[in-house]
């Protein structure tokens, strides 16, 4: 554990109460996922440590994990990872968005890590509670006697007993227990946030794959059109209507569309693999996407109402609040190092004593009062460290609160722009299709060469791409708004469908 982590842990009863706002930036910027794969080695380790802290993992464990898998990207290691479940089937599965989210919430690596973080925090709470509970122990011993001064054989003396101690007054342990309870709440909310993040990432991957499928369909149509125009140019050249340059130009356009198709199919296949891994499908399992990508306007709350809901529902915000309370109790626990503590104890012992002493029992009851007088400034140093941690968490909490306002306002702007973009793109596709039809008719009639046709085809390809990108941006904006408002993981599909 680094020195900084040791300091933060020592002032909070041996546990580290870290910020729960670090993943917030990632959650609202899905387009940065591919960029994270380009991080240098050391930067990936730093980012990985942040994500592990967000999920409630102790710093030492986070560093160990980071050292072992730092060659992978941050997101791929956490929310793009999953644990494959089940056996591969021969038939392709039909996978809906709801099914993908459901599988992701069961088998995604981020969810599984979050669940174990909750268990670790629960164990830390029990450890803090154990210091306030009775401590019972049993002892047994045997002594061997060999006396030269007396005419006796060597003998054994056996003793057994039980002892009980109970803390009566220990302000530090009591406050450490309260800190552990608040930390458990914070980690629990962080786990909820991890589930929401999983639903968000899975939805994003699903929509990205659907968009790739739409691109393949669009490019297939463009290949068919280019093929027919190439065949037309060949026929017209054979009839002596056009020159060879027309055939060459049509062939170049056909091969350009075929290359686009190859790229689109490759990207679609890779994104399917990414989605399958994130939701824990069996290795090698074939599947088909059953939901398409459509434009469905939604009726959302006003800007002010959306912000109020986010501050009320977002688990990362509630986790940050609980983290601050945990740090406050950690500070109080540090201050309690100057306060007296009181404990009582009892001990009962039976002894089979040496033969010349007979048998007997012993009972002892006592109390212990510890009054700190001078500890070399250790308590003061822990309080200073606790203040630094608390002030940092408060600053990060205020930053998170401001970030929520920013996220929702940005999501509203993106949603409005995406809606307008889709409407313009739909019109552009119709116009570009009409342009292709007219230019093809003119070419067939010999009115123009196929330069006009090629230009019309390129315009149609651009219009199709803009339409697909607009639909994707519209749905991504809805996802971002759902994430910013704190919509629960099971409501993402309904939110996308405008319900």
Secondary structure as GFF3:
##gff-version 3
##sequence-region A 1 499
A	DSSP	alpha_helix	3	10	.	.	.	ID=ss1
A	DSSP	alpha_helix	24	27	.	.	.	ID=ss2
A	DSSP	three_ten_helix	30	32	.	.	.	ID=ss3
A	DSSP	alpha_helix	33	36	.	.	.	ID=ss4
A	DSSP	alpha_helix	41	54	.	.	.	ID=ss5
A	DSSP	alpha_helix	59	69	.	.	.	ID=ss6
A	DSSP	alpha_helix	74	77	.	.	.	ID=ss7
A	DSSP	beta_strand	93	95	.	.	.	ID=ss8
A	DSSP	alpha_helix	97	107	.	.	.	ID=ss9
A	DSSP	alpha_helix	109	130	.	.	.	ID=ss10
A	DSSP	beta_strand	135	145	.	.	.	ID=ss11
A	DSSP	beta_strand	155	169	.	.	.	ID=ss12
A	DSSP	alpha_helix	171	238	.	.	.	ID=ss13
A	DSSP	alpha_helix	244	278	.	.	.	ID=ss14
A	DSSP	beta_strand	287	289	.	.	.	ID=ss15
A	DSSP	alpha_helix	303	313	.	.	.	ID=ss16
A	DSSP	alpha_helix	315	335	.	.	.	ID=ss17
A	DSSP	three_ten_helix	336	338	.	.	.	ID=ss18
A	DSSP	beta_strand	341	352	.	.	.	ID=ss19
A	DSSP	beta_strand	359	370	.	.	.	ID=ss20
A	DSSP	alpha_helix	378	444	.	.	.	ID=ss21
A	DSSP	alpha_helix	451	485	.	.	.	ID=ss22
A	DSSP	three_ten_helix	489	491	.	.	.	ID=ss23
A	DSSP	alpha_helix	492	496	.	.	.	ID=ss24
###
